[in-house]
Every structure is written in C-alpha cells, then in structure tokens.
Amino acid sequence: MRFRIRPVETSFYDLFSEMASHLVAGAHLLAEVLDPGADRKAIADKMREAEHEADETTHKIVKRVNSTFITPFDREDIYRLASSLDDVMDYMEETVDLIVLYEIDELPAEFASQVEVLQRATELTAEAMPRLRTMKDLQEYWIEINRLENQGDRSYRRAVANLFSGSYKTLEVMKLKDIVDSLEHAIDALESVANTVEQLAVKES
C-alpha cells in the first residue's frame, strides 16, 4: 500500500520575501526622516502603516505554520526567522517614532552611517529570502551582513562617544541615546536573521 504525503507548503518562501520587502520600505522611510526639512509626522504615519503590514505578514506566517502538516524546515526555525524579521521592523518604527516624539531637529552624522548600514542590510536580506527555496548561494549574504553589523557597531560606538563628549546637554544626550540604541537593535536583529539563515543552510546541507 502506497502512502501519500502532502507536498511541502512552499508559500512560506513568498511570505518571507514579502516580509523582507517591508523591511526595505521601512529602511527607506528611516532614511527620509533624517532630513531636517522632511515632514516627519507624515513619514511616521507611513512607517506605522509599514509596521502594521509587516505584522500582518508575520501573523500569516504563524497561521500557516499552525495549519500546515509539512513545513519546508523546522517550525521552530520558521518562528525564529519570522520573529527576527519582525523585530527589525519594530525597531525601525520605534526609531522614527522617537525622533518625532522627541522633536529632534538635527541628528548627529553618525546616525546616518547606521541608517546606511540598515538600508544595505535590508536590501541584502530581501535578495536572500527567495534563495531559501534552494538554500544555495547564501554564504556571501550572511558574511556580508556580519561585516555590515561590525560596521554598524563602529558607528554606534562613535555616536555614543560623541554624545558624551560634552557637546550636548544632558536631556539631549538621553534622547539621542534612545534613538541610536534603537538603530543598533535593528541592525542586531538583521544579524539574527542572517544567523538563522546560516543555521538553516547547515541543517539542509
């Protein structure tokens, strides 16, 4: 007697790609908010909408996991990857929200360096997600993300050193430190995504 096994659910790949596209859009909005002349409240509204769309995609992934018999890889790994992707968006939305709430006129130059890292890392992540189908040609992705994370760390340390240089008032230091920390958390979350992809590739090899 031949048993039929349900085919592996492949829509996860599309959902991860969809999630990564939200991150690219979020990083673009984050770059826009650095411009002192930008309509930051309008950008914050767009970012909240993008974050909501990312949440919806995360919910789709979780719902699909709970209703699928055979998943493309371990359920725990799917949850971890979805959660890390969602964390990136949450931290970017938090950054924009803080800039608006704190009414920051001009951000230190080091902040722009961190945002540039975020933009490049989200683009690489979006390019990598479709390759989860074959688990091929992914090594350069996680190596480059790790390099970018190290670059982001250096920018973070320079930013913090600048904040505590005595050039800023105490209240400004507190506000800007919150913002630079959110940026750092977003970059760290992108590295978590890359680490999860690397672990998946090792398991599948």
N, C-alpha and C positions, 0 to 999 in steps of 0.2 A: 504494500500500500504506500503510495507516494503522498507525503505531506507537503502542503503548500505553505510557504512562509510569506507573509505580507511583505511587499517591497519596502525598502528603506525610504522613509519620508525625506524627500530632498528639498522641501520648501524652506527648511532651516537655513540653507545657504543663501536663499534670496532674502530672508529676514535679517540675517547678519549683514548682508550687503546694504540693505535698507537702513539698518541701524548706523552703519558706518557713514552713510551719506548724510544722515542727520548731524553727525559729528563734524563733517566738513563744513556744512552750513553754519553750525554753531561757531566754529573757529573763525569763519569769515565775518560773522557778526561781532565777535570779540575783537577782531582787528579794526572793524569800523568804529567801535566805541572808544578806541584810543585817540581818535581825532577830537581835539577840544571843541571844534566847531560843529561836531555831529549832533544830531537830535537824539541824545542818549536815551531819553524816555521812550521814544519810538523804537529804538533798537532793542531796549529792554523788553518791550512788548513782543517784538519779533522773536527774541530769544526765549521768552516764556512759552511762546507758541511752538517753537522748535523743540524745546524740552518736553512739552506735552506730547508732541508727535513721537519723540523718542521713547517716552514712557509707554505709549500705545504699542509701539513695536516690541518693546520688552515684554509687555503683557501678552502679545501674540505668541512670542517665543515660548513663554512659560506655559501658556494654554496648550500650545502644540506639543510640548514635551509631555504634559499630563494626559494628552489624548492619543498619543502615538505609541504603537506597540514596539516598533523597531526604529530607533533613532540612529542617525549617521555616526555618532560617537557617544560615549558615556553621558548619561543625563547630568551627572554632577559637573562634567566639563562644560556642557551646554549652559547650565545655570551660571557657572563661574564666568564664562565668556560674556554672556548677556549682562550679568551684573557689572562687570568691569567696564563694558561699553557704556552702560547706563551711568556709571559713576563719572565717566569723563564728561558727559553732557551736564550732569548735575553740578559739577564743579565749575564748568564754564558759565552756566546760568547764574550760579552764585557769584562769580566774579563780576559779571555785568551788573547784577542787582546791587552789589556792594558799591560799585563805582557810582551808580545813580543815587543810592540812599545816602552815601557819604558826601555827595555833591563835590566830587573831586574835579577840579578844573584841569589840572595837567598832571600826567603820570610820569614818573622817572623813566629815563631812556631804557633802563634795564628791563622794564616791564615789556617793552616792545620786543625785546630779544626773546623773552619767554613765549610771547604770543606767536612769534615766527616759528619757534620750535613746535608749538601746538599745531599750527597750520600744516606744517610739513608732515608731522607725525599722523595727523588725521587723514591727510591725503594718502600716505603710505598704507595706513590701515584700510582705507576704502579700496585701494588697489589689491590688497592681500585677501580680503574676505572671499571673493569669488574663487580664489585658488584653494580654499578649504575643500572643495569638491574632490580634488585630486591629491591634495597635500604635497604638491610639487612646487618647486621654485619659491619656497617661503623663507629659506635661511637668510637671504640677504635682507628680508623685511625685518626680522627680529634683531639682527645685528645692527641695522641702521637705526631702529627705534632705540636700542640700548645706547648707541652713540649720541643720539639726539637727547635722550634723558640725561646723560652725563653733561651735555652742553647746557641743558636747562638747569641742572644743579649749579653749574658755574655761574650762570646768570642770576640764579636765586641768591647765591652767596654774595655776589657783588651788590645786588639790590638791597639785601639786608644790611651789609656793611655801610652802604650809602645812607640808608635810613638812620643808622645810629652814629653817623659822622658828626652830628651836632648841627647840621644844616636845616633840620626840620624841627618844628615844635612837637612837644610830646603827643598831643592829640593827633597831629598829622601822622606821626610815626605809627601810632596804634591803628589808624585807619588803613594806611598804606600797607602795613604788615599783614593785616587781614586779607587784603587783595592779593598780595604777592604769594601768600600761603595757599590761597585758592588756586592760583595758577600752577603752583608747584604740585598740588594734589592732582590736578587734571593731567599733568604730564606723567606723574607717577601711575595714574590709572591707565594711561595709554601703554606704559611699560608692562603693566599687569596683563593687558590684553595680549601683547606680544609674547609674554611668558607663557600664557595659557595656550596660545597657538603653537609655540615651540613644544610644549608638553604633549599636545595632541599629535603633532608630527612624529614625535618619538614613539608614541604608542602605536601609531599606524604603520610605522616603518618595519 
